Amino acid sequence: MIFITGDTHADFKYRFNTENFPEQKGMTKDDFVIICGDFGGVWEPEESRNESYWLDWFESRPYTLLFVDGNHENHERLASYPEKEWNGGRVHEIRPHVLHLMRGQVFTLQDKTFFTFGGAQSHDIQGGVLDPNDPDFAKTLWEARRSGLPYRINRVSWWAEEMPSEAEMEEGLRNLAAHGNTVDFIVTHCCATSVQRSLDEQLFKADPLTEYLEKVRESVTWSKWFFGHYHDNINVSDRDLLLYEQLIRIA
């Protein structure tokens, strides 16, 4: 079995318990649950007691947990975990059965191919990204709080690595080409520009990542595309599925 869901933001208690997810009782470590970014289980400057509890809890589950990264992740810490080859692509091993699916990879799970590409541009930074090393940080923090606008702090609650590098995007295209530009499923955090435009053309603007995903959309043959980021559950089309709280079976 393979299940997939949207953003969790480290809120795991209800979505994954046996009452709301009873199917797990029949799963094994060869079955998978995939999170479409903003996992949130790797967030603090170093692994906290709460994080350890939930990461160990997932390791104890009868399935393997997989996730692409979102924009609300501690990308510095994600990159510090051991990297290994797994089922055709590269992962960061958070726990033996809690794996970060890296950007631009193609994995084979239960005879199905998955192209994965995490990351997104944050939409909740209207109050700015503050620099804690700025001599006037205390003042700018006070002003940001007073404004009431959402803000982030560089390397504390926001990382520039939320957006991909050119190398990651190029690797993704190479890996897709090596699979004949054909996969069964695509799993991302944000979506292609044209799909994002159909969600809210005024609020969500095109950026280098959505344009890259548009290129993938136009050049690759795929059956279903799953993404999160926009905090809703919508079948944008019969092939494009925006997920948030829903946990659905895809194989």
N, C-alpha and C positions, 0 to 999 in steps of 0.2 A: 504494500500500500504506500501511496505517496499523498500527503496532505499539504496544503499551502494556505498561508494566512498573511495578513497585512501587519502594519507597524505594531509593535508591542511596547516600546518605550519602558522596558523593564517591569511592566505590569503583567505578571505571568500567572497570578494566583487563580483567576477564574477561567480564563480561556483554555487552560491546559489541564484542568482537574478532570477526574474521571466522570463527574456528573455531566459536564458540558462537552467532554470529548471521550465518550465511552468506547469509541472504536479502538482506542489505544490498548485496550485489554487484549485484543487479538493481534497486536503488532510485535515485531521483533526488531533487533538492531539492524536488520537488513531492510527495514521499512523506514520511511523518512517523513519528517515534518519540516517544511521550508518556510522561513519568514522573509517577507519582501522588504527588508531594510528597517532601520530604526529599531534594531533589536534592543539596544539599551543595556544589555547585560555586561557590557565592557565600557564603563563610563568614568569611574572615579580615577584620580591620579594613579592609584595602585589598587589592586584587587581588595575590595572592602569585605568585611564579614558578611554583609548582606549579599554582595555579588557572589562570594564563594558559596553561600547557601544555595542560591538559585542555580548556579552553574553545576554544582554537585547534584542538585535535585534533577536537573535535566539529564545529567549523566546516568542517573539511576532509573530514568524512564525506560520503557521497553522499546523505544525507537531511537533513531539517530536524528538529532536536531541540526538543521542546516540554516544558514542565513546569509543573504547579501547585506552589505553595509548600506546604511542610509546616511543622511547628513548629520543626524544626531547620534553620533558615535564618537568615542575617543579613538580617533584614527591612529594616533601615536602609539597607544597601547595595542591596538589590533595588529599593527605592523611588528610589534615586539614578540608576538607569539611564534612558536616554531612553524615553519612553512614546510609543506610536503606535497608530493604528488598523490592524488586520490581520485580514482574513478575517471581518469583522463584529464584532470585539470589540477590547478594549484589551490591549496586551502591553507588557512591558518588553523592550527589545532588548539582550540581553547580548552577542550577536554577531549579525550579519545573519541567521544561520540557527540561532541558539540563543535561544529566546524564552520568557519567563515569561508564562504565561497568567494574567491577573489575575483576581481574585475577582468572581464574579457576572456573567461574560461569556457570550455565546453566539457560538460560532464555527461557520463552515461550512467543512468540510474534505472535499473529494471528494464533494460533494453530501450529506454527513451533518452533522447539527447536534450540537454539543457544548456542554453547559453546564458551566462550570468554577468550582470554588470551593475554593481552598486554605485552609490553616490547620488548626490543631488545638490542643487543650489538652495540654501536656506531661504525661506520666505518670511521667517519670523525675526528679522533683524532690522526693522524700521528704525529702531533706536540706535543702530550702529553696532559695530564690533569694537569693543574697547580694548586697549592695550594696557595690561597691568604694569608694564615697565615704563609707561608714560609718567613723567614727573607730576602731571596734573590728573593722574588717574582717579584719585579720590573725588575731585571736583567733577570730572566727566561722568563718574559713576553716579554721583548724587544727581546730576542733571538728567542722566538717562532714567533713573528711577522716578524722578519728578515728572518727566514727560509722559509717563504711563505707556510708552511704546516698548514693544519687546526688543531686548538687546541681548548680545552675547559678549563673552570675554574670551579673547584670543588665547588658545591653548588651555583654556579652562572649561569653556562650554561651546567653543567653536574652533574648528580646525580647517585651514585652507584646503587640506586633503579631502574635504567633502566633495570637491570637484576633481575629476580624473586628470591624469597627466597625458601628454601626447603619447608617451610610451605605452600606457595602458590601453588607450584607444587603438593604437596601431596593433598591439598584440591581439586585441579582440578581433580585428578584421582578419589578421593572419590565421587565427584559430578557426574562425568561421570558414575562411577559404579552404583550410585543410579538411573541412567536413563538407566540402562541396556547396558552401553557403546554404545549407539545409539543416535545420534542427526541428525537433518536435515542439519544444517549449522555450520561451524566453522569460527570464525572471530578472526584473530590475527594481529599483526603488522609484525613480521618477519614470516618465514615459517620453515617447517621441513628441516632437513639437505639434504635429497635426492632431494627435490625440489629446494633448494638454490643452490645445486651443478649444477643443470641443467641450472641455470641462468648464473653463472660465477664461475667455480670451482677455478680459480686462485684468484679472488678478494675476494670472500666470503668464510670464513672458518667456520667449525663447531664450535659450542660453547655449553655450557650446556643447553641453551634454545632451540636451533635448535635440539639438541639431544632429549630433552624432547618432543618437538613437533613431532619428528620422532616416538617416542614411542606411542604418541597419534594416529598418522597416522596409525600405524600398528595394534593397539588394539581396535580402535573405528570404528563403522560403521557410515558413514556420506555421504551426497549427494554432497555438494559443500563446498569448503574451500576458503575464501576470505582473502587476506592479502595485506599490503602496503609495506612501508619501502624502496623498491628498485627503486622507482621513475620511473616506467614504467607501461604500460598497455599491459599485455600479458596473453593470455589464455595458461598457461603452459601445461595444459591438459584439458580434458573436465570437470574436477572436481576441478582443482586448478586455481584460477583466481587472478593474480597480478593486483592491481588497483592503479592508480595515479589520473589523472584528471577526468577520466571517472566516471560518476554518473549513475548507472544502477539499474533497477528495478528487484528485486528478488522474490517478492510476491505481 
